[in-house]
Amino acid sequence: MTMSRAVESDLVERLLDGEHRALARAITKIESQSPGYRDIVSELHAHTGDASVVGITGSPGAGKSTLVDKLAKHYRDQGETVGVIAVDPSSPYTGGAVLGDRIRMASNVGDMDVFFRSMSARGQLGGLSTATADAVKALDAFGKDRIIIETVGAGQNEVDVVKTADTVVVLVQPGSGDDVQMLKAGILEIGDLFVVNKADMEGASRTVAELQEMIHLRDDPRANLDTGHHGAEAFDDAGHGHGGHADASDAETDADAEGEPSDADEPPVWTPQVLETVATTGEGIDELVETLDDHRDYLDASGELAEKARKRAGEEIRQLLRSDVNRLLEAELDRRGGVDAFAEAVVEKETDPYAVAEDVLEPLRECLDDRDD
């Protein structure tokens, strides 16, 4: 074992023993992608899978940071440990988190069982970088019960949060017509819960109604808006929960004489809920936590939690391969004189982009073909 590998193994061991300093150092190495960081993540991988991971996203000004603060306090009051990763915009000068030094966790200052880390989006504005996903693994392996990811909130790119979070919460401000239009552009598809924060402001009821209608139309474009109660115990005609899931024991089991399947045979179905909160006062936080737990139960019961993990692993493999292959190809381009030389040849009509790509990829293709032989 090399000296570097020994140091990394010692760091992992101390992290698994619950040393916060080791956790902070490991995340620093992960974020900066310093030599050996992949070995650290690889060693931590076997110790992950126990934490509940929630993503909080939405437009700037919706109150995400305040809501995250109140969520963390609620979990601490229950005796659970919390890790928070706040994905901030990247500085155009340093690549670091622009808002990284702001005070966000006012209710949890000095609490060692709330670990807060601000990280740069690394050019993926509003999205999660690979480093953020690896930092979540470090928090999970450390033993944090709850991990909250807060994204910067920049529109369509927020779909990246799905790759890491088990449950996605989308925050919307009252009366924010632009936010609702943004949801129609794609973010509606990723939300498991929708929270109208600052619900004491004018226009909250209208925003709730608009969101409920959008969710209803998403699930069934022919359906009429159901403005009834959408609590954790509300069920539709098929026995499926709105903001919960239908238990087989709760479903009707009397199939008719023709032998048609009963509701008990139906898989659990999750219908996203629209909740109201006032994060500054803590109003609505209890209901939000309860609904988050309901969604976690649904993921377990439906098998979707395992399916999410498989999809996440597959996407991570693809992302790492894309990154590594891109690095190899950049090195090959440099070895051949750089991309500018190829671009000049294309402009002069000496070649074309497709021919260049084929030429640069040929050594890799030949290597893979040789392995097949």
C-alpha positions in Angstrom: 0.0 0.0 0.0 1.4 3.4 -1.0 1.8 6.2 1.5 -1.0 8.2 -0.2 -3.4 5.2 -0.1 -2.6 4.6 3.6 -3.4 8.2 4.4 -6.7 7.9 2.6 -7.6 4.7 4.3 -6.9 6.3 7.7 -9.1 9.2 6.8 -11.9 6.9 5.8 -11.5 4.9 9.1 -11.7 8.1 11.2 -14.8 9.2 9.2 -16.5 5.9 9.8 -15.6 6.3 13.5 -17.7 9.5 13.6 -14.9 12.1 13.5 -16.4 15.3 12.1 -13.0 16.7 11.2 -12.4 13.6 9.0 -15.8 14.1 7.4 -15.0 17.7 6.5 -11.6 16.8 5.2 -13.0 14.0 3.0 -15.7 16.3 1.5 -13.0 18.9 0.8 -10.9 16.3 -1.1 -14.0 15.2 -2.9 -15.1 18.7 -3.9 -11.6 19.7 -5.1 -11.1 16.3 -6.7 -7.6 16.1 -5.2 -5.5 12.9 -5.9 -7.0 9.9 -4.2 -10.5 11.2 -3.8 -11.9 8.4 -5.9 -10.3 5.8 -3.6 -12.0 7.5 -0.6 -15.4 7.4 -2.3 -14.9 3.7 -3.3 -14.1 2.7 0.3 -17.1 4.6 1.6 -19.5 3.1 -0.9 -20.0 -0.2 1.1 -21.2 1.9 4.1 -23.9 3.8 2.3 -27.6 3.3 1.8 -29.1 4.0 5.2 -29.8 7.8 5.0 -33.0 9.4 3.8 -32.0 11.9 1.1 -34.3 14.9 0.3 -33.8 17.5 -2.4 -35.1 21.0 -1.9 -35.4 23.1 -5.1 -37.2 26.1 -6.4 -36.7 29.6 -7.6 -34.4 32.1 -5.8 -36.3 33.9 -3.0 -38.7 31.0 -2.4 -37.3 30.6 1.1 -35.4 27.3 0.6 -32.6 28.1 3.1 -35.1 29.0 5.8 -37.1 25.9 5.2 -34.0 23.7 5.3 -33.0 25.3 8.6 -36.4 24.5 10.1 -36.4 21.0 8.7 -33.0 20.3 10.2 -34.2 21.6 13.6 -37.3 19.4 13.5 -35.2 16.3 12.8 -32.7 17.3 15.6 -35.6 17.7 18.0 -36.5 14.1 17.1 -33.0 13.0 18.0 -31.9 12.4 14.4 -28.6 13.6 12.9 -28.6 15.8 9.8 -26.3 16.6 6.9 -27.0 19.5 4.6 -25.4 20.1 1.2 -26.2 23.5 -0.3 -25.3 23.6 -4.0 -24.5 27.3 -4.8 -23.7 29.0 -8.0 -20.1 28.7 -9.1 -17.8 31.8 -8.9 -16.6 32.7 -12.4 -13.2 33.5 -10.9 -12.5 30.7 -8.5 -15.0 28.0 -9.4 -16.0 27.9 -5.7 -19.4 28.5 -4.1 -20.4 32.2 -4.4 -22.7 32.0 -1.3 -20.6 29.6 0.6 -19.8 31.8 3.6 -23.3 33.0 4.3 -25.1 32.0 7.5 -28.0 29.7 6.7 -28.5 27.4 9.7 -29.4 30.0 12.3 -31.5 27.5 14.3 -28.7 25.0 14.5 -25.6 27.0 15.1 -23.2 25.1 17.4 -25.0 21.8 17.0 -22.3 19.3 16.0 -25.0 16.8 14.8 -26.0 19.2 12.0 -23.2 19.1 9.4 -23.6 21.9 6.9 -21.5 22.2 3.7 -21.9 24.7 0.9 -20.6 23.4 -2.5 -20.1 24.8 -5.9 -22.3 23.7 -8.8 -19.2 23.6 -10.9 -20.7 25.0 -14.0 -23.9 23.0 -13.8 -26.0 26.0 -12.6 -28.8 24.8 -10.5 -27.7 21.2 -10.8 -25.8 18.7 -8.8 -22.2 18.0 -9.7 -20.6 14.6 -9.3 -18.8 16.0 -6.3 -22.1 16.8 -4.6 -23.3 13.2 -5.1 -20.1 11.9 -3.7 -20.4 14.3 -0.7 -23.8 12.8 0.0 -22.2 9.4 0.1 -19.7 10.6 2.7 -22.5 11.9 4.9 -24.4 8.7 4.5 -21.4 6.6 5.4 -20.7 8.8 8.3 -24.1 7.8 9.7 -26.3 10.9 9.1 -29.9 9.9 9.4 -31.2 12.7 7.2 -29.4 14.4 4.3 -30.9 17.5 2.7 -29.7 18.9 -0.6 -30.6 22.5 -1.3 -30.1 23.7 -4.9 -29.6 27.2 -6.1 -32.9 27.2 -8.1 -32.2 28.2 -11.7 -34.9 26.6 -13.8 -34.8 23.6 -16.0 -31.4 22.4 -14.8 -32.9 21.6 -11.4 -33.8 18.1 -12.8 -30.2 17.1 -11.8 -31.4 16.9 -8.2 -33.3 13.8 -9.1 -30.1 11.9 -9.6 -29.2 12.1 -5.9 -32.4 12.6 -3.9 -34.9 10.0 -3.0 -37.6 12.6 -2.5 -37.7 16.0 -4.4 -39.5 19.0 -2.8 -40.2 21.9 -5.1 -40.8 25.3 -3.4 -43.0 28.0 -5.0 -43.8 31.5 -3.9 -47.4 32.7 -3.6 -48.6 34.6 -6.6 -45.5 33.7 -8.6 -47.0 33.1 -12.0 -43.5 32.9 -13.6 -42.7 30.0 -11.2 -45.8 28.1 -12.2 -44.9 28.6 -15.8 -41.4 27.3 -15.1 -42.9 24.2 -13.6 -44.8 23.6 -16.8 -41.5 23.7 -18.6 -40.3 20.6 -17.0 -39.7 20.8 -13.2 -43.2 19.6 -12.6 -42.1 16.2 -13.6 -39.5 15.8 -10.9 -41.5 17.0 -7.8 -42.7 14.5 -5.3 -44.0 17.3 -3.1 -44.8 20.9 -3.9 -44.6 23.5 -1.1 -46.1 26.9 -1.3 -43.9 28.7 1.1 -44.6 32.1 2.6 -48.2 31.0 2.6 -49.2 34.0 4.8 -48.8 36.2 1.7 -51.6 37.2 -0.6 -52.1 34.8 -3.5 -51.2 31.6 -1.7 -54.5 29.9 -2.2 -54.5 30.7 -5.9 -51.0 29.3 -6.3 -52.0 26.1 -4.4 -55.0 25.7 -6.7 -52.8 26.2 -9.8 -50.3 23.6 -8.7 -53.1 21.1 -7.8 -54.6 21.5 -11.3 -51.2 21.1 -13.0 -50.5 17.9 -11.0 -54.0 16.6 -11.8 -53.6 17.3 -15.5 -50.1 15.8 -15.5 -51.4 12.5 -14.1 -54.6 12.5 -16.2 -55.0 15.2 -18.9 -58.7 14.4 -19.1 -59.4 14.7 -15.3 -61.1 17.5 -13.6 -59.5 19.3 -10.7 -60.2 17.6 -7.4 -60.1 20.3 -4.8 -60.8 18.0 -1.9 -58.5 17.2 0.9 -55.0 16.0 -0.2 -53.7 14.9 3.2 -51.7 11.8 3.9 -54.9 9.8 4.6 -56.9 10.8 1.5 -57.4 8.1 -1.0 -58.9 8.1 -4.5 -61.5 5.7 -5.8 -58.9 3.1 -6.6 -57.6 3.2 -3.0 -54.5 5.1 -3.9 -53.2 7.7 -1.5 -52.8 11.4 -2.4 -49.5 12.1 -0.7 -49.4 8.5 0.6 -49.7 5.0 -0.7 -52.5 2.4 -0.6 -51.8 -0.5 1.7 -53.0 -3.9 0.5 -54.6 -4.5 3.9 -56.6 -1.4 3.5 -57.9 -2.2 0.0 -61.2 -3.9 -0.9 -60.5 -7.6 -1.3 -63.8 -8.8 -2.6 -63.4 -9.6 -6.3 -66.5 -10.1 -8.2 -67.8 -13.5 -9.4 -66.0 -13.0 -12.8 -62.7 -13.2 -11.0 -61.6 -9.6 -11.8 -58.6 -8.4 -9.8 -59.2 -6.5 -6.6 -57.7 -3.3 -5.5 -55.3 -5.3 -3.3 -53.5 -6.4 -6.4 -52.8 -2.8 -7.5 -49.3 -1.5 -6.8 -49.0 1.6 -4.5 -49.3 4.9 -6.4 -48.0 8.2 -5.2 -49.9 11.4 -6.1 -47.8 14.5 -5.4 -49.2 16.8 -2.6 -49.3 20.5 -2.4 -48.5 21.8 1.0 -48.4 25.3 2.6 -45.7 26.5 4.9 -44.4 29.6 6.5 -40.8 28.7 7.1 -39.9 31.8 9.1 -42.4 30.8 11.9 -42.2 27.0 11.4 -45.9 26.8 10.3 -46.6 23.7 8.3 -43.2 22.0 9.0 -44.8 19.2 11.0 -47.1 18.3 8.0 -44.2 18.5 5.6 -42.1 16.1 7.7 -45.0 13.7 8.0 -45.5 13.8 4.2 -41.8 13.2 3.6 -42.0 10.1 5.8 -45.1 9.0 3.9 -43.2 9.3 0.6 -40.3 7.3 2.0 -42.8 4.6 3.1 -44.2 4.6 -0.4 -40.8 4.2 -2.0 -40.1 1.2 0.2 -43.5 -0.4 -0.3 -43.5 0.0 -4.1 -39.9 -1.0 -4.7 -39.2 2.3 -6.3 -36.5 3.1 -3.7 -34.4 0.2 -5.0 -35.2 1.1 -8.6 -34.1 4.7 -8.0 -30.8 3.3 -6.6 -30.2 1.2 -9.7 -30.9 4.1 -12.0 -28.7 6.4 -10.0 -25.8 3.9 -10.1 -26.3 3.5 -13.9 -26.3 7.3 -14.5 -23.2 7.7 -12.2 -21.3 5.1 -14.2 -22.2 6.8 -17.5 -21.2 10.2 -16.1 -17.8 8.9 -14.9 -17.2 7.2 -18.2 -18.1 10.4 -20.1 -15.8 12.4 -18.0 -12.9 10.1 -18.2 -13.2 9.4 -21.9 -13.5 13.1 -22.5 -10.3 13.7 -20.6 -8.5 11.0 -22.7 -9.8 12.5 -26.0 -8.7 16.0 -24.9 -5.2 14.6 -24.3 -5.2 12.9 -27.7 -6.2 16.2 -29.3 -3.4 18.0 -27.6 -0.9 15.3 -28.7 -2.0 15.9 -32.3 -1.5 19.7 -32.1 -4.6 20.8 -30.3 -8.2 21.4 -31.4 -7.4 24.8 -32.9 -5.2 23.2 -35.6 -8.1 20.8 -36.5 -10.5 23.7 -36.5 -8.3 25.7 -38.9 -8.1 22.7 -41.2 -11.9 22.4 -41.2 -12.3 26.1 -42.0 -9.8 25.7 -44.9 -11.9 22.8 -46.2 -9.0 20.4 -45.8 -11.2 18.2 -43.7 -14.5 18.2 -41.9 -15.6 17.8 -38.3 -16.9 14.2 -38.8 -13.6 13.1 -40.3 -11.7 14.7 -37.5 -13.8 12.9 -34.9 -13.4 9.6 -36.7 -9.6 10.1 -36.9 -9.2 11.0 -33.2 -11.4 8.1 -32.1 -9.8 5.5 -34.3 -7.0 4.4 -31.8 -9.7 3.9 -29.1 -11.9 2.0 -31.4 -9.0 -0.2 -32.5 -8.1 -0.9 -28.9 -11.6 -2.0 -28.0 -11.9 -4.1 -31.2 -8.6 -5.9 -30.3 -10.0 -6.8 -26.9 -13.1 -8.3 -28.5 -10.9 -10.5 -30.7 
